Amino acid sequence: MSNRAISTELIELGERIRKRRQEMKLSQESFAEKAGISVNTVSRIEGGQGRFF
């Protein structure tokens, strides 16, 4: 799989997570707390960045 395909998949995943978080009316802060991750990590995931941890 090419880097471009991986990048596209990460962007799409981040968009799906953001959409679901917003449907649940959660801020990034409250989502991060429930998930046990940092707000920065949530932001990076939703932004489609490859390295989350």
C-alpha positions in Angstrom: 0.0 0.0 0.0 1.4 3.4 -0.9 1.9 6.2 1.5 -0.7 8.2 -0.4 -3.3 5.5 0.2 -2.4 5.2 3.9 -2.6 9.0 4.2 -6.0 9.1 2.6 -7.3 6.3 4.8 -6.0 8.2 7.9 -7.7 11.4 6.8 -11.0 9.5 6.2 -10.8 7.8 9.6 -10.1 11.1 11.4 -13.1 12.6 9.6 -15.4 9.7 10.7 -14.1 10.0 14.3 -14.7 13.8 14.3 -18.2 13.4 12.9 -19.2 10.8 15.5 -17.7 12.8 18.3 -19.7 15.8 17.2 -22.9 13.7 16.9 -22.4 12.7 20.5 -21.9 16.4 21.4 -18.5 15.8 22.9 -15.7 18.3 22.9 -12.2 17.1 22.0 -11.4 17.6 25.7 -14.3 15.4 26.9 -13.7 12.8 24.2 -10.0 12.7 25.1 -10.8 12.2 28.8 -13.2 9.3 28.1 -10.7 7.7 25.7 -7.8 8.1 28.1 -5.7 10.0 25.6 -4.5 13.6 25.3 -6.4 16.4 23.5 -3.4 16.7 21.3 -3.8 13.1 20.3 -7.5 13.6 19.5 -6.6 16.6 17.4 -3.9 14.7 15.5 -6.2 11.7 14.9 -9.0 13.9 13.6 -6.4 15.7 11.4 -5.4 12.5 9.8 -1.8 12.6 11.0 0.0 9.3 11.0 1.7 9.2 14.4 -0.7 9.3 17.2 1.5 8.2 20.2 
